[in-house]
Amino acid sequence: MMLLLGLDSQFVGVEGLITAIDDSKFFNMRGYRRTLVTGVVCLILFICGLPMMTEGGMYIFQLLDYYSGSRIIVLIALFEVLAISVYGIDRYFNNIREMIGMSKGCMSQTIIFYMKSSYVFLTPIFSGTLFVMCMVGYKNLTYAGRPYPLWSIIMGWSLASLSVIMIPIVMIIKILRSKGTFKERIKYLIQPVYKSTQNPAFLGQKYKSLTANVELNNIITGQK
């Protein structure tokens, strides 16, 4: 189970990193180039993981896991769901429908209500509570009864801050580049710019075409 859990976590992490590289448009990721970039990223991550295989590797692993793990992931998740709330949960669901080509009637209202409640209420409450509990219960890292030195604790918090520091930095840059008073800048920046690339009629036709293709394929293959 631990092997499968580790592999699953690696797939998600690597795919998220590759997607970020693809979205940045620094590289042309078409065709074989995506496979090449994926191989290079995996090689770099493999080399970065080699120090953890040494005699003192467990100390490095504990340092990274303790400071860059649970509390930071929960904080980032909290920022993400808050951004969705500011953007608008209905706009967010419309974007999902456009990206996967689903019409409005393909999901039950119960599922939609549950997902919206999770994004707007449940996830922020639980994420915020978990983050506060992690910070209140924080203790300096120890391993095998040995406390970590002060320089390693400073390094751990520095590594943890790297995961979230871009959020306030980008916010400050956006505020400085906007025009008007400070209040006008904040008001302008929290207003979402939503541009639908596909109209609902086209989405409905696309979904019907997809459904027809699936039904035709089932008839050909003899599936019900």
KOLLOTOR-283833 format. One record per atom (N, C-alpha, C): x, y, z. Coordinates in steps of 0.02 Angstrom, whole numbers, plus 32768, in hexadecimal, padded with zeros to 4 digits. Example, Ala and Ser with C-alpha at 12.3 -4.5 7.8 and 13.67 -1.06 7.14 Angstrom:
<drenpas>
82947EE4818682677F1F818682947F5B818682827F90816282AC7FCB816582858002818A
</drenpas>
This chain:
<drenpas>
80297FC48000800080008000802B803F80008061803E8026808D8078802980AD80867FE580BE80507FC180DB80587F7E80AA807A7F4F806C80617F4F8039807D7F23802980C57F37802780D37F78801A81177F90805181477F7A808F812F7F7E80C781597F6880C681677F1E80B881327EF780B4813B7EAE807B816B7E9B804281647EBC8009818F7EAE801B81D87EBD803D81E57EF5805082297F06808182457ED380AF821B7EBB80DF82317E8A80BE82437E47808E821B7E32806B82297DF48049826E7DF78027827B7E2F800382BA7E36803482F57E38806B82EE7E5E809B83247E6480BE83347E2280D483007DFF80F7830A7DC080C883267D8B808B830C7D89805B83267D57804A836F7D64804483817DA4803783C87DB5807183F47DA080AF83DD7DAA80EA84037D9680EF84097D4B80E283D37D2780E583D47CDE80AF84027CC2807484007CDF803E842C7CC8805084757CD3807084867D0B808584CB7D1880B984E17CE580E884B47CD4811A84C57CA180F984CF7C5E80C884A57C4E80A584AB7C0E807E84ED7C0B805D84FF7C418035853D7C438062857B7C40809F85767C5780CC85B07C5680E385C27C1080DC85947BE080EE85A07B9A813985AC7B90816285957BC081AA859B7BB881C585697B8581A385307B8181B884FB7B53817E84E87B26819084D27AEA815E84B67ABD8154846D7AD1811A845E7AF0810E841C7B0D80E983ED7ADE80E683FD7A9F80C183D37A6F80EA83967A5B80C683607A4F80E683237A37811583047A69814F82F07A50818082CD7A7A819F82FA7AAE8199833D7AA581BA836B7AD4819D83657B1A815C83577B1F813E834E7B62815D83127B85816782DC7B60818782A17B7E81CE82B07B9381F182D67B69823682E97B79823A83147BB7820F83477BBC820E83727BF781FB834A7C3581CB831D7C2E81B782F37C6781F282C87C7F821882AC7C50825382847C62828782AE7C86829382EB7C6E82C583177C8E82AF83297CD4826F83397CDD8255834B7D1F825B83107D4F824A82D47D38825182987D62829A828B7D7582C782977D46830F828E7D55832782BF7D8A831282FE7D84832583317DB4830983207DF982CA830B7DFC82AC82F97E3C82CF82BB7E5A82E3828D7E2F830882527E47834A82667E66836E82937E4683AF82AA7E6183A582CF7EA3836F82F87EA78360831C7EE5834F82EC7F1E833582B27F0E832282827F41835B82557F58839382557F3483CB822A7F4783E882397F8C83ED82797FA2840782857FE683DF8263801C83A082568011837782358043838681EB804983AE81D0801B83C1818A801E8403817F8044842181B6805B846081B0807F8453819F80C88489819A80EF848381878135845A81BA815D846381FA814D843D822E816F84008245814883EC821D811783B4823080ED83728237811183688210814683298214816B83218258818C8358827781A1835482B981BF833E82ED818B835882E5814E83438312811882F98307810782E682C8810382A082B980F2827182D48127828182CA8167825782E4819C82518330819A82888351818A8288839A8186825983B2814F825F83948113823483A880DB81EC839680E881DF835B8103819B8345810E8178836E8144819D83808178817F83A381B1816D83EB81A08199840D817C818E8454816F816D8462812B8176843780FB8159844380B9811E841580AB810683F380DE80D183C280D5808D83DD80E8807083C1811C802983C8812B801184118131802F8438815C8015847B816A801884A8812D804D84A28105805384CD80CA802184B8809480188476808C7FE8845E805A7FA28475806C7F91847280AC7F4F848880C37F4784D380B77F7B84FA80C37F77854280B97F6D8553806F7F91853080427F89853C7FFB7F4285297FE57F2884F07FFE7EE384DD7FEE7EB2851180057EBE852F803F7E92856480587E9385A180297ECE85B580127ED485EC7FE37EAF85DD7FA27EB4859F7F8B7E94858D7F4C7E4885917F507E2A85767F857DE185797F8B7DC985C07F987DF185E87FBA7DDE862E7FC37DE086537F817E1186427F567E1486617F147DD7864D7EEA7DC1860F7EF17D8585F97ECD7D4886207EE57D44862C7F277D0B86527F417D0A86997F277D4586B87F237D4986FD7F097D3886FD7EBF7D5286CD7E9A7D4486C87E527CFA86BC7E447CDB86957E6F7C9486857E667C8C863B7E577C6786187E827C6085D07E7B7C3A85BE7E3B7C0A85E77E267BE585DA7DE87C1385E37DAB7C3C86177DAC7C6B86207D757C9C85E67D727CB185CE7DAC7CE085967DAF7CC285577D907C8385497DA07C62850E7D847C5685167D397C4885537D247C41855E7CDB7C8385507CB77CBB85637CD67CFD85557CB97D0985097CB47CF584E57CE97CFD849D7CE87CD4847E7CB07C9684957CA87C6B847B7C737C8A84887C2E7CA784C37C257CC584D37BE57D0284A87BD87D2B849C7C0B7D6884777C017D5C842D7BF27D2984107C107D1C83C97C057CE183BD7BD77CC183F37BBF7C8C83ED7B8E7C4D83CD7BA87C3683E37BE37BFA83C77C017BC383FB7C007B8683E57BF27B4D84127BF57B3584197C3D7B0A84497C497AF484577C8D7AC9841F7CAA7AA983F77C807A7C83C47C9A7A9D83807CA57ADF837C7C9B7AFF833A7CA07B1283287CE77B0C83577D177B1B834A7D5D7ADD83587D877AD0832C7DB87A9683367DE27A9F83727E0F7A6883907E237A6B83CA7E4F7A8883B97E937A7F837B7EA97A9B83667EE97AE783687EE87B04834D7EB27B4D834D7EAB7B6783947EA57B4583BE7E7E7B5B84037E767B5884287EB97B21841D7EDF7B1B843E7F207B5284277F507B6183E67F4F7B9683CC7F7B7BDA83EA7F687BE983ED7F277C2A84077F117C3084517F217BFB84777F157BFE84BF7F247C0484CB7F6F7BE184A47F977BE684AA7FE07C2C84997FF87C4B84677FD97C8E84537FED7CC0848B7FDD7CBA84A97FA27CE984DD7F8E7CE0851C7FB77CA2852F7FC57C9485707FE47C95856D80307C7E8536804E7C77853380977CA384FD80B77C9A84BE80A47CB9848780C87D05848980C57D20848E80887D69848D80807D8B84C980A27D728507809B7D92853E80BF7D908535810B7D58851D81257D528514816D7D8384DF81867D8384A581667DAF846F817C7DF9848081707E08849F81377E4E84B2812A7E6784E6815C7E3E851881687E51854B81997E59852E81DF7E2C850181F27E3184E382357E6F84B8823B7E7E848F82087EB9846582097EF9848E820C7EFB84C681E67F3784EF81E67F42850F822A7F0D852882497F138546828C7F2A851182BF7F0D84D582BB7F2184A082E97F6A848D82DF7F81848B82A17FC7847B82937FF684B082AF7FE284EF82A9800D852582C2800C8528830E7FD2851D832D7FCD851E83767FF584E483957FF184A983758013846F838F805B846883768077849D835980BB8498833D80EF84908374811E8463836781588459839281958452836681CE84668380820C845F835A8219841683498232840B830E823A83C882F4827083A1831A826083638329829083358347828C82F2832282C282CD832482C3828A830682EF825D833182D28223834382F581F3836E830C821383AF82E3824183C982F2826284088325829A8404833B82A983C8836C82DE83BE834C831B839F8352835583BF8335839283A1835F83AA8367833E83C78337836183E482FD83828426831283BB843682F683DB8476830683B384B182EB83C284ED8304839D852982F183A2853882A783DD852D828983E5853E824283B98512821783AF84D3822B838484A68204833A84BA820A832684D3824482E184EB824D82D4852982228306855682208300859181F582FC857B81AC8324854A819983228530815582DE8511814582C284ED8176828184CE816C824A850181608249853681888216856A817F82228590813E82618596812A827085B780EA8255858E80B0825F854C80B38245851F807F81F88521807E81DA852480B98191852780BD81768568809E819A859F80AA818385DF808F818785E3804381B585BC802581BC85BD7FDD817D85A67FB98156857B7FDB811985617FBB80E185947FB880E285C57FE580AA85F47FE980BF863C7FDD810186497FD98118868E7FD5810286B07F9580F886897F5F80E486A87F1F809E86C57F22807486AC7F4F802F86C67F53802F870F7F68804F87227FA18050876A7FB2807B87937F8380B087757F6680DB879B7F3880B487AF7EFA809087807EDC806887907EA0803187C17EB2801387BB7EED7FDF87E97F027FFB88317F06803688387F248055887B7F2A806588977EE58080886D7EB9809188847E758052889C7E50801B88757E567FDD88897E357FC388CB7E507FC888D47E917FB089137EB07FDA894E7E98801B89457E968047897C7E81803E898D7E37802E895D7E0D802689697DC67FE189857DB47FB289807DE17F6F899A7DD37F6D89E57DDC7F388A047DC17F328A4C7DC47EFA8A5F7DF57EFF8A9D7E0E7ECD8AB67E3C7EE48AB57E847EB78AC57EB17EC78AC27EF87ECD8A797F0F7EE38A717F4D7EEC8A2C7F667EA98A087F687E758A297F7D7E338A0A7F807E1A89F87F3A7E268A257F097E108A177EC57E3889DD7EA67E7789D87EB77EA089A07E9E7E87895E7EB87E79895B7EFA7E60891D7F187E1C890B7EFA7DF1893C7EF17DAF892F7ED57DB489167E8D7DE389317E687DEC891C7E237E0988D57E1F7E3888C57E4A7E5A88857E477E2F884B7E5E7DFE88587E8A7DD488207EA27D9888167E757D91883E7E417D5B88337E117D7288027DDC7D5287C87DD57D6987967DA47D5A87AD7D5D7D87879A7D317D7D87A57CE97D6C87627CCA7D2D875A7CBA7D1587197CA07D0287207C577D2586FC7C2D7D1686FD7BE67D0886B57BCF7CCA86A97BBE7CB786667BA87CCF865B7B617CF486267B567D0D86177B137CDB85EF7AEA7CA885D27B0B7C7785AA7AE97C3285BB7B057C0185C37ADA7BBE85D27AF37B9B85927B087B6885977B337B45855C7B4C7B29852F7B167B10854D7ADF7AF485247AA97B2A84F77A8A7B6585147A807B9B84EC7A657BB084B47A957BB084C57AD77BC084927B087B8E84587B067B4E84697AFF7B1B84357AFC7B2384097ABF7B3184277A867B3C84017A497B7B83D57A4F7BAE83F07A6F7BEC83CA7A777BE0838D7AA47BB983987AD97BAB83607B077B80832B7AE57B4E83417ABE7B2383107A9B7B4C82E97A697B7A830B7A467BA482E87A167BD082B57A387BEC82C97A737C16829A7A987BED825E7AAF7BB0826A7AC87B8582337ADE7B7482057AA57B6482217A6A7B5481F87A307B8E81CD7A1B7BCB81E87A1F7C0681C17A0D7C1081877A3D7C0481947A7E7C0C815F7AAF7BD881287AA47B99813C7A967B65810B7A8A7B7480E27A4B7B8D81037A177B9E80DF79D97BD780AE79E67C0880C37A0D7C3F80977A1D7C28805A7A457BF880667A727BDD802E7A9A7BB77FFD7A6E7B9380177A3D7B6F7FEA7A0F7B9F7FC079E67BD57FE079CF7C067FBC79A67C297F8579CF7C3B7F977A0E7C5F7F677A377C327F357A5B7BF07F3F7A557BC17F117A747BB47F1F7ABD7BC97F5B7AD67BBD7F6C7B1C7B7A7F8F7B217B5C7F8A7B5D7B1C7FAB7B6A7B287FEE7B8A
</drenpas>
